[in-house]
Amino acid sequence: LVAARLAGQPFTGHLPLGLGNFAMMINMDISANKLSVELPGSLSNLQLVEHLNLSWNTFDGHIPQQLDHMVNIEAIDLSHNKLS
């Protein structure tokens, strides 16, 4: 799986910790859902991801420091959440 567009679905709750296991993922869009809780640090396991869109959810807490390890990231959108 190299791309996932799951925007505008009725997803609620938190991102699964195993999401970081998609090692070949390049583009991921999970915007405009009702996902909440903190962002998992395991997102940093997406080493090849270039575009990550998690906007328009209700994530809260801090942005994980581990996201610094996403060396191929070109764009990450965390807007319209409750992150600090």
C-alpha positions as MATLAB code, in Angstrom:
seq = 'LVAARLAGQPFTGHLPLGLGNFAMMINMDISANKLSVELPGSLSNLQLVEHLNLSWNTFDGHIPQQLDHMVNIEAIDLSHNKLS';
ca = [
       0.000    0.000    0.000;
       1.613    3.269   -1.090;
      -1.340    5.672   -0.850;
      -4.409    5.919    1.352;
      -7.143    8.511    0.919;
      -9.569    8.125    3.790;
     -10.737   11.732    4.015;
     -14.296   12.516    5.038;
     -15.125    9.073    6.386;
     -17.031    8.502    9.619;
     -13.911    7.387   11.515;
     -13.865    8.173   15.231;
     -11.518    7.395   18.090;
      -7.755    7.254   17.758;
      -5.295    6.351   15.036;
      -4.240    2.717   15.388;
      -0.704    2.294   16.709;
      -0.020   -0.161   13.884;
      -0.518    2.550   11.273;
       3.231    3.066   11.294;
       3.694   -0.469    9.974;
       2.840    0.599    6.414;
       6.509    0.971    5.532;
       5.922    1.696    1.827;
       3.294    4.418    2.363;
       4.040    7.601    0.400;
       0.769    9.567    0.609;
      -1.735    9.418    3.449;
      -4.862   11.555    3.781;
      -7.022   10.919    6.829;
      -8.433   14.438    7.033;
     -11.992   15.494    7.896;
     -12.841   12.644   10.230;
     -13.559   12.653   13.951;
     -10.284   11.140   15.081;
      -9.162   12.271   18.501;
      -6.732   11.641   21.323;
      -3.002   12.232   20.824;
      -1.085   11.527   17.645;
       0.909    8.300   18.046;
       4.678    8.574   17.824;
       4.589    5.436   15.672;
       3.685    7.688   12.718;
       7.421    8.318   12.503;
       7.789    4.725   11.251;
       6.345    5.927    7.936;
       9.852    6.604    6.675;
       8.881    6.986    2.998;
       5.808    9.173    3.481;
       5.977   12.446    1.560;
       2.488   13.871    2.157;
       0.547   13.399    5.383;
      -2.806   15.101    5.927;
      -4.439   14.741    9.333;
      -6.264   18.086    9.279;
      -9.856   18.694   10.384;
      -9.939   16.065   13.115;
     -10.008   16.597   16.868;
      -6.501   15.466   17.799;
      -5.238   17.029   21.012;
      -2.072   17.071   23.054;
       1.411   17.621   21.691;
       2.850   16.931   18.264;
       5.172   13.936   18.796;
       8.894   14.740   18.616;
       9.370   11.494   16.690;
       7.840   13.113   13.590;
      11.262   14.716   13.109;
      12.424   11.281   11.924;
      10.201   11.414    8.831;
      13.058   12.302    6.494;
      11.094   12.187    3.209;
       8.199   14.354    4.378;
       7.425   17.230    2.017;
       4.080   18.343    3.451;
       2.283   17.614    6.684;
      -1.071   19.219    7.483;
      -2.189   19.132   11.104;
      -4.387   22.230   10.907;
      -7.813   22.480   12.512;
      -6.999   20.174   15.409;
      -6.420   20.915   19.090;
      -2.673   20.339   19.068;
      -0.136   22.383   20.994;
];
